[in-house]
Amino acid sequence: MFELSGEQVAIRDGVAAVCKRFGDDYWATCDKEERFPREFHQAMAADGWLGVTMPEQYGGAGLGVTEAAIVMHTVAAHGGGMTAASSIHINMFGPHPVVVHGTPEQQERWLPRLVRGEDQVCFGVTEPDAGLDTTSIKTFARKVEGGYRVSGRKMWTTTAQVANKILLLTRTTPKSECAKPTDGITLFYTDLDRTKVEVRRIPKHGRAAVDSNAVFIDDLFVPDEHRIGEEGKGFRYLLDGLNPERILVAVEAIGIGEDALQRAAQYARDRVVFNRPIGQNQAIQHPLAECWLNLRSALLMASKAAELYDRGEPCAAEANGAKFLGARAGYQAALQAVMTHGGMGYAKEYHVERLLREVLLNRLAPVSEQMILCYIAEKVLDLPKSY
């Protein structure tokens, strides 16, 4: 993402042109009213950006994670923060199991509607009693004639208030009966039938415009043709999207950090105290300069991870590392932007407090910093597993 090709520059500039139509007031209003940014979502769909990674035969561009990262980095850097990024984020990685493992009939039926923005999908994976231990999910799909009956609970399901589809991870065999913990898990892409699914919004610290929810599923019928791939192999299919998601979360945090840093630098140039701009003081300059260094370093790691993924090479360490470094760098830049603004950084007028609230999410999800460090210790440094 440092040396962009002509096509990649066109992607960046095209996405930026859409973003510039939605200013700070729009995002502040969405945040205040807790209203999904539907206008932004539809504008991105209308210009074709929701299909960057989708196959060309279904209306997409057929490009890689590198190009998806350019889209999401640009979106996050233009004032919308995680509200803007999260409104389209799942289009970039979520349907990947359908792209890779879906039948031609499933792809033909589902992917064009996602590209055009006609369908919105939520991601039903996390559960209240499982958390990051995905193999311990309890949502169960019981086989019946013509399909499955699904009951269970999901937690932190993003956009379930506005979605009409759900990518749903279930157990079809109890964990205790499986040879391996990752066996017996089945993935579905199906209708979010609200007569059988209750969605309760979770009030939260930031990104209020894009809903997070507790989801209660009670005897939802899912037809056989809505199952992705083979029964019992859903965990493996889910892995196809994990590394891309970590890369995208990283560049989104970096974009927010860059936005916050530019706002802080502008304020430091303009704000005069004791007859001099505060940006003339090294106590202001040095923390901001360090934020720039950290953001650029994290972007290098994310770029490397995306490059490896698109070449089909192992990239888990780099993808996890990018998520760790990017989220921390973005958070630190947003925090320093608030501190640079002083008391006004705590006011909504300058928007940096909103960016700080939103980028904290990237440190928490979709995987904790501690789990990333455990992964690096075990898989890269060959240390014994600690959990």
Secondary structure, 3 states (H helix, E strand, C coil): CCCCCHHHHHHHHHHHHHHCCCCHHHHHHHHHHCCCCHHHHHHHHHCCHHHCCCCHHHCCCCCCHHHHHHHHHHHHHHHHHHHHHHHHHHHHHCCHHHHHHCCHHHHHHHHHHHHCCCCCEEEECCCCCCCCCHHHCCCEEEEECCEEEEEEEEECCCCCCCCCEEEEEEECCCHHHCCCCCCCEEEEEEECCCCCEEEEECCCCCCCCCCCEEEEEEEEEEEHHHEECCCCEHHHHHHHHHHHHHHHHHHHHHHHHHHHHHHHHHHHHHCEECCEEHHHCHHHHHHHHHHHHHHHHHHHHHHHHHHHHHCCCCCHHHHHHHHHHHHHHHHHHHHHHHHHHHHHHHCHHHCHHHHHHHHHHHHHCCCCHHHHHHHHHHHHCCCCCCC
